[in-house]
Amino acid sequence: MPGASYLDSLNSAQKKAVTYGEAVAEGGGWRAGPLLIIAGAGTGKTMTIAHRVAQLVLHGADPSRLLLLTFTRRAALEMRRRAHEIVREAFGGGLSASGSGKAQSVLQRLQWAGTFHAMGNRLLRLYARHLKLDPAYTVIDRADSADLVDDIRTQLGFAGKDQRFPRKDTCLAIYSWRINTQRSLRDTLEQQFPWCKGWEEDLTRLFRGYVERKQRYALLDYDDLLLYWHLMMGEPQIAQAVSKHFDHVLVDEYQDTNRLQGDILYALRPDGSGVTVVGDDAQAIYSFRAAAVENILQFPQRYKPHAEIVTLAQNYRSTQGLLDASNALMAEAPKQFRKHLLGARGSGGRPVYVTLDDMAAQAEYVCGEILKRREAGVLLRRQAVLFRHGSASDLLEVELARRKIPFVKYGGLKFLEAAHIKDLLAVLRWADNPHNSLAAFRALQLLPGMGPVNARKCVELLEAQSGALAALEGYKPTQAMAQDFAKLRTLMQELSERERPWPGQIRQVRDWYQPHLERLYEQVHTRRADLDQLEQLSSQYPSRERFLTELTLDPPHATSDLAGSALHDEDYLVLSTVHSAKGMEWDSVYVLNVVDGSFPSEFATSRQDLIEEERRLLYVAMTRARNELQLCVPLRFPLTQQAKNGDAHVYGGRSRFVNDKMLKCMEQIGYQSVSATEPVALEGAERAATVDVAARLKEMW
């Protein structure tokens, strides 16, 4: 057994969380009841859970029987990497060859680490036969799901109704919300989509058709991966079999789980044995994705006896002056796990609460402060401007461009949304699942002369023979497309051979696709680089199914289908919505429009639970700052419905979250725009003639 020196870097609360439980005397291993780690912002959450994994492994827990659930694949990889380093350190670091070998063995066997959706997919493949599910099912992304919904929507005649019927993306959002919250369609429409309440009956028909179509083609969407897993765990015998795969279950960012995920975790461990969840209820900001903050708030009471709670409050990110304001903000929240963040980096300065005339003055002020900090040695990329809504930075972006301050705004196309990537993946998905008519329909239309009508006829031939690729022999293409059609048919037959190895398949598809890529798209060299990246990624996966599924669930970002060319510069400022900024940190942070209407959003004031989530959103924004934080408060906002040069406006009210106690923690200043200063006196005005205006007005009557 290695020494406990690997615990020396932890503070007392972290050490308590890591070592919770006891070693099993007979046979080794670690025994522990349910544990909730409340990890405040910047308190070393990732390090703590990685040490917890290492603690279990070092005391005999089998790494292959640990289930680690995260919200991104990258987070899982980072957790595995850190756990490997900790285990290696515990065995003597690089000085011990045997210790290094043991650490590497742990890393290789820690295979059940990934997102809820990815782990659900793996379990569904294992138990597919028990669920009457085709093990060769295809996981489709949001774009394909929306297209499938749109196809059914059109076939049912909903697109031609006299009144506005929800578009495909709205329909899919309704469906997804209803699945992940497990609420009825009626409740979903009343609470989230009230303008769609009149379409309940038609939406029911649409969603029934959507489910039937997916089942017919052996397709699963993102929501199905959780839904099928949830239903599988509702069958006691299957749930018991699944649970026996794992001795410990650890969940990261538990405050972001939805009801399905919370129920899945409980079904895996009804008694709570071996369950560790980590999160911060004060950072629960994703209810619009159906996340349920109740999961973490009610976690301790879900088990008998109640779960142990360990609170991490030692903050390693921000100075105490910034934390005092953040603590004051959350002190007023009615439902929470109480914690008071204490900074490990000294007192620092207080955050600045700056009032400004309007949003134009706000843009002017923020740009000035950014440049001032840059000259003082704070790189642009160590500064960030955060806001509630994407449109809040419009005026600022204009001012940044005028002052030649380069910036990047969080967002953009995903890798899988790029047309050329979707083309190539469609061929692979079709080969992987011959029932996948969506993929077949797209792949066929890559051929010159093969429009939607001909492609549909071809797909119908395939459907008539249960997706057998031999059905392609029955399609008679025109003479102009005969040669290209024959090449595609040969390619599909070769890819469908079960004994054909996975390495080399993407290269084979690329060779076939190259002439079509050159014919269909511009910027071929850039797109070819994306395909190079895709081919490199494929080598990291053991099979075509794993590659297609995991790439769909956790795609990288695109490089070539973005609007315009990328701006290359020595440095750049970060603009981001608060939702996109979660988990990030910067030296200097500026938060725009800290007024009622933005914090909280005007669309979130109808229910108290939504208002409290807006409080948490402001808290997340404030706790991104390491050294400096500025809350910007414009006083006037222009009315939208007026002439271009109109001056009608309303005054913004102080955010209800910024109370007197919080204001005492901040430095309050005012800023007046340069353009709003007193006008310069006109030369010669003193010598101008005088006019008795009052007398003239009286003469008019």
BELZIVEN-V156418 format. One line per field, one symbol per residue. ss: DSSP state (2 for helix, 1 for strand, 0 for the rest). phi: phi as a letter, one per 30 degrees, with the letter a starting at -180 (. if undefined). burial: b if it has 16 or more other C-alpha atoms within 10 Angstrom, else e. A space follows every 50 residues. Layout:
BEGIN
ss = ???
phi = ???
burial = ???
END
This chain:
BEGIN
ss = 00002220000222222200011000000110001111100000222222 22222222000022211111002222222222222222220022202222 22222222200011122222222222222220000001100222222222 22222002220000000222222222222220002222222202222222 22222222222222222011022222222222200222222220000111 10022201222222222200000011111022200022201002222002 22000001111101100002222222222200000000000110000000 11111111222222222222222220000222111110022222222222 22000011100001222022222222222222000022222222000000 02222222222222000022222200000002222222222222200000 00002222222222222222000222222222222222000002222222 22200010000000000000001111122220000111111000101100 12220002222222222222220011111111111111000000000011 10010000022220011111100222000000002220000022222220 0
phi = .ddcddcddcddddddddcejadddciijbcaddbccdcdeicieddddd ddddedddcjddedcccccbcbddddddddddddddddddcjiddcdddd ddddddddcdccbldeddddddddddceddchcddcecccdddddddddd ddedddiddcddcdcededdedddedddddcicddddddddcbddcedce ddddddddddddddddchcbceddddddddddddceddeddddddbcbbb bchddcdcdeddddddddbdcidicbbblbddcdbcddcidcddeddcee ddcbddddcbccbdccccddeddeddddddddddcaddabdcdccjdicd dccccbdaddddddddddddddddddjceedcbbccadbeddcedddddd ddchcdbbcdkjddedddedddddddddddddbeddddddddddddddic deddddddddddddchidddddddccddddceddddddddeddddddddd ddejdddddddddeddeddcbchdddddddddddddddddcdbddddddd dddbddddbbcddiddccadaadccaddeddejcabdbbccdhdbdjcbd dddbcdbddddddddddddddddddccbbbccbdcbbddddadecdcdab cddeeddcdddddddbccbbbcdedcdddddddidddddcbddddddddd b
burial = eeeeebbeeeeeebbbbbbbbebeeeeebbbbbbbbbbbbbbbbbbbbbb bbbbbbbbbebbbbbbbbbbbbbebbeebbebbbbbbbbbbbbeeeeebb ebbbebbeebbbbbbbbbbbbebbbebbeeeebbeebbbbbbeebbebbb ebbeeeebbeeeeebbebbebbbbbbbbbbbbeebbebbeeebeebbeee eebeebbebbeeebeebbbbbbbbbbbbbbebbeeeebbeebbeebbbbb bbbbbbbbbbbbbbbbbbbeebbbbbbbbbbbbbbbbeebbbbbbbbebb ebbeeebbbbbbbbbbbbbbbbbbbbbbbbeebeeeeebbbbbeeebbbb bbbbbbbbbbbbbbbbbeebbebeeeebbbbbbbbbbbeeebbeebbebb eeeebbbeeeeeeebbbbebbbbbbbbbbbbbbbbbbbbbbbbbbbbebb eeebbbebbebbbeeebebebbeeeebeeeeeebbeebbebbeebbeeee ebeebbeebbebbeebbeeeeeebeebbebbeebbeebeeeeebbbbbbb bbbbeebbbbbeeeeeeeeeebbbbbbbbebbeebbbbbbbbbbbbbbbb beebbeeeebbbbbbbbbbbbbbbbbbbbbbbbbbbbeeeeeeeeeeeee ebebbebbeeebbebbeeeeeeeeeeeeeeeeeeeeeeeeeeeeeeeeee e
END
